Amino acid sequence: MNLAPLNTHEIIGDGLDRQNIAVLNKRFLAVNEDRLERMRGALPDRQQLFMDVLPLLFHTNHPMMPGFVSRKTPARISHYKPSKRDTIVGKMIAKSFTISYDPSAEDDIYGIYIMGSVGTVAQSESSDLDIGICYRPGLDKKLLAELQSKCDKIMGWANQMKLDAHFFLMDHEAFKAQKFSALNKESSGSAQQLLLLDEFYRTAIFIAGRTPIWWYVPTHSEHTFREYTNTLLHKRFIPSDSVLDFGGVGEIPAGEFLGAGVWQLYKAIESPYKSVLKLLLLEAYVADYPNIEPLSLTYKSMIYEGETDIDTLDSYVMIYQRIEHYLLAKEQSKRLELARRCFYFKVNKPLSRPPSRRAKSWQRLLLEKLTHHWGWNREHIQ
């Protein structure tokens, strides 16, 4: 998709343009759809069925469907309208499935997002799914307990398909008020709010519900995020019931880097290649402190400028490129070679062997392109 850059300096205030906002929405959704298709394409048919029925499971409470707890369990996803195909998929799981709910009931599920390495070059057969379920703020504890129980049951159903899924209940209002620090299991309960938010914005795949209002805030306005979003909502350029506000990532406090670094050292026991890359990214961030441009802002800027190629926007590719830029500037060639090896082994597509399929996977093609750029010949790879 070839789209012209937007003049974002004229989007807000007297020059704010609803047409530009509509273009941005289409652009982010197009990138999201491509990433979603890549994620689905890497899953076996049975696991693809899980992805197809996921919104339906949280939109309804049917006794014969996976995850059923009670008719009163929080359900209904904002702006989600099940199609005929969705109903067919539901009947594939439970023949008696029908869509029925009280039309006057509130939407209790505001959004569903999948976070992490899925949909990127680093996705593998063992990649797990970190699924965020954003619920309506103010749900009482009993209903939240039912929703958690539903998530646990659906997780058990996914495990039967050999799919490692994890659910995280998210209150966007509490998170924005810094009362909730876990966007995924990587948080370790530590104060890594903005670093996690940075990762969420550049990796999360939108499944259903409301989209992040962060999409519509130009990077040069990130430091005035609250004022900008207030203008968008109060002047009704964006309907308030169509977006979720987790806050901006304009400034990352210095204290977050220590906790994040210690956590990555711990995670390195089971995921050494990923942890080295994330530690190097943290180092690159710290080197620019306090004038850090988080990768999520780089990602957003590229989409504003018209970039929609998901190879270029790949989260892991962007991590490597930020590290490469940092280490080249410091003339640290040995550490750069370490970063390249960690990236190569994290992707886990051995170029020293012939492809397992007749057609090369997109991941292998991308890795071949990168290693050629690095100057790695066949002997070096071997």
Secondary structure, 3 states (H helix, E strand, C coil): CCCCCCCHHHCCHHHCCHHHHHHHHHHHHHHHHHHHHHHHHCCCHHHHHHHHHHHHHHHCCCCCCCCCCCCCCCCCECCCCCCHHHHHHHHHHCCCCCCCCCCCCCCCEEEEEEECCCCCCCCCCCCCEEEEEEECCCCCHHHHHHHHHHHHHHHHHHHHCCCCEEEEEECHHHHHCCCCCCCCHHHCCCCCHHHHHHHHHHHCEEEEECEEHHHHCCHHHHHHHHHHHHHHHHCCCCCHHHEECCCCCCCCCCHHHHHHHHHHHHHCCCCHHHHHHHHHHHHHHHHCCCCCCCHHHHHHHHHHCCCCCCCCCCHHHHHHHHHHHHHHHCCCHHHHHHHHHHHHHHHCCCCCCCCCCCCCCHHHHHHHHHHHHHCCCHHHHC
